[in-house]
């Protein structure tokens, strides 16, 4: 990757500071984080999401679970308990299911959704080439116990987004959270409360019985 | 002979010519140069009259990252607003925040103007009992992470669903038919309303644009310093002021460059052939005087000069100089005084000017008014030129000849080396031309040619980028419907809608956008007033429900603004038949699809034809009140017209001139020789156009009558010289050859200097005519004498 001048400068300054090394440079942090994704063939993640919308008085909070099977290129995302929304991605298609409404929709992956969900549904990048294809790296800030990778989704996904930050652990470089600030000042943060690499994914988790459901456009 | 130093005379006439050029006003209205009865031309004229704002500049921004382009666009808009001496207002794609703050007035007016049954749907949504459901649905959409982001965003700011217009209303909206941001967000446009100058004057527009360009450049360098690499953006300027400034500036340049080039090259040619400086200075003074006089007359007759007619000056100078040369040579050969000179060569010059003028006047039969205007100017100029040379230059030529009697010099006109090939060429060249037509591409008119398009135009490049980025591959074409009253306009729109529907069914059109519901409708507004009043009665209840559902104060802003705008509009409607949006943004948005001017009302829509160049779709949807501004089909229409012109004008002209030649020569052999000259010249042109990139188009094809005229002229002169020569035929041929070489070269220089013209049509006409005249000259000087001797059984 060709780091942006500001990132390169930040890397040099960081390298000169006590307690930081070359490994903490912008691209170094991203590479280490990507390596943690590369090794995980199967993954189960519990997350907690908070959306603050300017026009609503109360923030929207939800908890959910994410299963990823990289080998099979499949993913299941669900929010709420019992789940209010289930999203299953298989290859280039995603299926959105609303069990309480008995409705579903099939659409192309990468289509309309909030950038946070789009990032989750699209799966996290596992190498630099994929990262650069999906995101433009702006800056990397190293904090006490975390590194903040500030990026911008490329293409349509980046339109309403002011900033898109991956928060990774400073030591283990595992993804801790995603924080998104929208153009109007609204925010969305997804904290990964529990990450299980190599998790045992229950059979049939990527299949949903749609009997009695009707197709809809959400 | 006058004792005034020649250099002073040249300087004086040069200044006169420069002043004349500076006095000329150039018109940049290109549609005036095209046949007005074509719906495409009418469409361009109406689009320009009703919807083009002379002071509205379009600034384009292109970058890599959508967010960077958006930020840059906002930053540039603010920067431009910081120059109120140049900029009245800047409009850009509304962000949802802007839409909430500035879009309320427009939204309120759209509902007021909507069909009553559509407004009834909104009233039902906001009625007690159902309004909570509407608000709850908005809340659910705002929270839904899988709803389209824009829909979720709008729902979060629009709990009452006021922005949820029916499809019918949305379809006609300016924002959808005229987007300001590309789908991927990497391209955006700003509309800049200029102020401070009269934008109808292209020189004022040039000055304004220069200052604005500096402002944009300042911003760009600041942005570049702060945002490197992928965050960089590039700007472009287009729109009416940019086009006007560019076209006007280019025309001035074309006129000056072509005249200067012609004067310089003809001077060099004269010196090479005659080795005399003094008569050259007088000749130059005469040419500049002719130019000044003709420009003065042109100003009186036409007022403005068009992009095409600027080419007349160079052509004129190339032609007028010939009369001076004839007088000069005659004076040196005979030693005549001015009166005797006028007696001996005056009739010839007069008839030559009349013939040339007639050939150029024949361009009036062309369907292109622009070409006709140029022809008229050359014709006027040629007559002025003949008079100036006969009455002002002749005394100078006579005086000079008296002081410097003829002593030969200059190259001889001998062409003996062509003798062995002259006769075979008479057969081979037509055969080669026929073969080229059969083997190569049959000569045809370039289908995509737009004669008045300016070459290397930054404004055009920015415009083309705008078309590609905002309208993608689909070529949406503006459609303009006009009427005298609002009611008539709605009737015409309905009729157009039916014709467009039929054209879509038959596959001629791919899609259409008709702004029917955005056109002010007095009857709808009067009927809707009561319903709007009823909704306003529930204002406090509705806002209370929005608050109770969990929306913040920011979430009620849009509803508040719409209610407030309705209150104002209803108050105004009590005294008026019709209400138009009052605030800047709403009015500007409406102006993009509806305008009222000169006692007419006009609506703008868009259609996308399946095959833009096929004119069947134009014929299917256009009428006396409906036209399209389609450049694609205009090219086809022009080519159709030109083909008609050629058969209607050119063929009778050939017949008439053949008859005249028969009368003049009274010899079938000489008639045959003249026709052979034309056939061989035409063959060479066919070969050149078949095997080189040179192509015929709807403009340069009118070089054919000009070339036909000069070709005949050259052959007549040479045949008469050969007849006149008697025993001294060789000497007569040599003298005439030298005269024709000078005339051919000077005319070719005049036409050739137009190759640098910025308008495609003028440039291509100049090239074709320059090549054609050189070919005519070669045939008349190099081949004709040998054919003459062979046909008349004379020794070479």
Interface residues (C-beta under 8 A of the other chain):
Chain A: X4 X5 X6 X51 X53 X54 X55 X56 X57 X58 X60 X79 X85 X87 X96 X105 X112 X113 X114 X115 X116 X117 X136 X152 X154 X155 X156 X158 X159 X160 X161 X162 X183 X184 X218
Chain B: X65 X66 X67 X70 X95 X96 X97 X139 X142 X143 X144 X145 X146 X147 X148 X149 X152 X153 X156 X157 X183 X184 X185 X228 X229 X230 X550 X551 X552 X554 X555
